[in-house]
């Protein structure tokens, strides 16, 4: 099921990101607007475009988020492999799993070690986001 949805999400992201999809959406909107006088701009006429766009937007959120998550995970795996294959510090491998403060510390001081300071307390050394003002 997961593979099928991944394939479907990938296809949707590709198809709906294609220029032809935009042109078709524009044509559908123009057709809807042209039919306004025919239907006397009724509530039903307005409901058609409102409901259609709301449902499409709602469904696309999930499809596109799945594609974004998959792409992000693949990029992180590729970056991790580049770090492993290079002479770079391995501290950056899986940096996406660190807290925001830990990432900020790595960004501000790439030589930081994230050592525990309180013995068994497990608290991590943090310096805050003050490196932005340096």
N, C-alpha and C positions, 0 to 999 in steps of 0.2 A: 504494500500500500504506500509506504514511504517513497519508494523508488518511482512509483507511478505519479504521485503528487509532485515530486521533485522534477520529473520530466515535464509534467503539465505546467508547473510554475515557471520553469525555464522557457518553455514555448510561449506562454502568455507574456512574460517579460520581453521576449524578443519581438513577438508579433505586435504587442501594444506599444512598443517603443519605436516601431517602424513608421516612417513618414506617411505611408499609405493609411495607417490606422488613424493618424491625425486628420488626414484629408477626408476619410470616411466619417469621422466624428463631426467635422465641420459640415459636410453635406447633410448628415442626419439632422443637425441643428438648423440648417437652412430650410430643409424640408419641413421640419416641425414649425418653424416661424412662418413659412409660406402658407401652411394650412390653418393658421390662426383665424383669418377672416372666414374661411369655410366653416369652421366650428364656432364662429362668433366669440372667439377668445373665451370659451367656456371654462368652468372649473376643471372639467374632465380633461380638456386640452392641456391645461397647465399641469394637471396631475401626471400626465403621461411623461413629460420631460423631467419633472421633479422626482417621480418614483424611479424612473429608469436610471437617472444619473446617481441617485442615492444608493440604489442597490449595486450598481456597477462599482461605485467608489468603495462601498463597504467590502465587497468581495475582493477587489484589487488590493486593498490594504494587506490582507493576509497572504495573497499570492506574491506580492512584491516584497513583503517582509521576509517570507521564506527564501526567496531568491537572494535577498540582501544578506541574510544570515549565512546561507550556503557559500556565497562568494566571499564574505568576510572570513569565514572559517578556512576556506581554501587559501586565501591570501596569507593568513596567519601561519598556516602550515608551510607554505612556500618560504616565507620570511624566516621562520624557525630553521628550515633546512639550509638557507643561505648563511645564517649565523653559525650553524654547526659546521658547515663546510669552510668557513673563513677563519681568520685569526681573531675575529671580534670576540668580545666578552660574551660568555654564555649566560650572563645575568639577564640579558634581554629576551631569552627564549621564554615564551609563554607570558610575556609582559602584559598581555591582554587580560590575564587572570588576577593581576594585582589590583589593590584598591586604588582609588583616584589619588590619594595622598602618596602612595608608593610610586605610582607612575610619575607624579609631579616631582618627587625626589630624584628619580632616575633621570628625568629630563633636565633638572637643575644641576645635578651632580652625577654624571655617568659613572663615577668611581665609587659611589655609595655601595654599601654591602648589605643593608637591611638586617643588621645584627640585632639580636635580642639584647636589651639592656637590663631588664629587671630580673634576670635569672629565670625563675620558674613562672614569673608573671606573664610571659609571652607577649608583653607590649613591644611594639616595633618602634624603632627610632624614626621620628618624623621631624621635619623642619618647617612644615607649612608651605604656603605658596608665595613666600616672600621673595623667591628668586626672580619673580616677574618684575620686581622693582629695582633689581640690581643693575 
